[in-house]
Amino acid sequence: MRFLSKIGVDLYMLLLLASVGFGLLLSAQGMVADVLGHVTFWAVAFLFFLHGAKIDPRAIRNRLLN
């Protein structure tokens, strides 16, 4: 890990590359791909809404669990 940090690669970058690799290896097809496309669209829209509204995600989670 120290070698990677010297060249500018951190844990976030490794996880990002791993997720791209998994996406390439385990790509969805057919109806599953359509459903996952909708799920990712709305997940990203929700995250941008939370960021723009300055709502703490922990507060949302706590309210949903009550």
C-alpha positions in Angstrom: 0.0 0.0 0.0 2.9 2.4 0.7 4.2 1.9 -2.9 0.8 2.7 -4.3 0.5 5.9 -2.2 3.9 7.0 -3.5 2.6 6.9 -7.1 -0.7 8.6 -6.1 -3.1 5.7 -5.9 -5.2 5.5 -2.7 -7.8 3.0 -1.5 -10.6 5.0 -3.2 -8.9 4.7 -6.5 -8.3 0.9 -6.0 -12.0 0.4 -5.1 -13.1 2.4 -8.1 -10.9 0.4 -10.5 -12.2 -2.9 -8.8 -15.8 -1.8 -9.4 -15.1 -1.1 -13.1 -13.4 -4.5 -13.4 -16.3 -6.3 -11.7 -18.7 -4.4 -14.0 -16.8 -5.6 -17.0 -16.6 -9.2 -15.8 -20.2 -9.5 -14.5 -22.1 -7.3 -16.9 -25.9 -7.5 -16.8 -27.9 -8.4 -19.9 -31.5 -8.3 -20.9 -34.2 -7.3 -18.5 -31.8 -7.2 -15.5 -29.7 -4.6 -17.4 -32.8 -2.5 -17.9 -33.8 -2.7 -14.2 -30.3 -1.9 -13.0 -30.2 1.0 -15.4 -33.3 2.5 -13.7 -32.0 1.7 -10.3 -28.6 3.4 -10.9 -30.4 6.5 -12.5 -32.6 7.0 -9.5 -29.8 6.3 -7.0 -27.6 8.9 -8.6 -30.5 11.4 -8.7 -31.2 10.8 -5.0 -27.6 11.3 -4.1 -27.5 14.6 -6.0 -30.7 15.7 -4.3 -29.2 14.9 -0.9 -26.1 16.8 -1.7 -27.9 19.8 -3.1 -30.4 19.9 -0.2 -27.5 19.5 2.3 -29.3 16.7 4.1 -27.1 14.4 6.2 -27.4 10.8 4.9 -27.2 9.6 8.5 -30.2 11.6 9.5 -32.2 10.2 6.5 -31.2 6.6 7.5 -32.1 7.2 11.2 -35.6 8.5 10.2 -36.2 5.6 7.8 -35.3 3.1 10.6 -37.6 4.6 13.1 
